[in-house]
Amino acid sequence: MAQYYFLDESGDPGLSGLATSSSHFALAMVELASREPLSELGDLRRQFRLPGFEFKYQKTTAIHKEAFFAAVEPIPFRVRAVVVEKGRLDKRFATLSGQSIVIEFLIGLVLRASEWELADEILIIDGMTPGFRRALRIGLSVACSRIGRRSRPFKKIISGDSSREDGLQLADMIVGAVRQHVMNIESRYYHTFAGKVVDLWRVP
């Protein structure tokens, strides 16, 4: 049965204006068995009397973060993530747009998984544009052909709405915690789910 991969990012992917943009950019795919709402997040919203609340790492208070990561510990999910230290990237990336950089590292992250680990799954991306989806599909096809990979990593790549998708909110919180862990800013949240991280790719 196909698994659902919820994708989110943290930090600015662009390389122009490095002095004022984020030093690190991160992507994380969170694997769940379904696209159904997560009862643990529903319970948390009721506990804090926050109906319809959208969990976002950069906007969530420390108290809510503590409760969130404790609440999701029992959920069976897996994480594949990449964190890019932009200032140390090879010069060939300098001419790429932010979208191209996202696609480049997303494809790299996907192809680090073997065909038996990731094949014919469903990828859900928050607010994805048709142009991004087209570029990603083409990039994945070219990359798979180049390495002789016969099965498609994803049978569907679809756009989601983080305000309505608990999986995307989980991905937002996870990728924020991963990025701060790699930057040595804050690791306590990361350690609550570290055992579910099957791939953490640090670039370079």
ZIBELZI-V576009 format. One record per run of one state. SS is the DSSP state (~ for helix, > for strand, _ for the rest). FROM is the first residue (numbers start at 0). LEN is the number of residues. Records with the same first field share a line. If there is no record, write none. Layout:
SS->FROM-LEN, FROM-LEN
This chain:
_->0-3, 10-13, 32-6, 47-14, 72-5, 88-2, 93-4, 111-9, 126-3, 147-6, 160-5, 182-7, 203-1
>->3-7, 23-9, 77-8, 120-6, 153-7, 196-7
~->38-9, 61-11, 85-3, 90-3, 97-14, 129-18, 165-17, 189-7
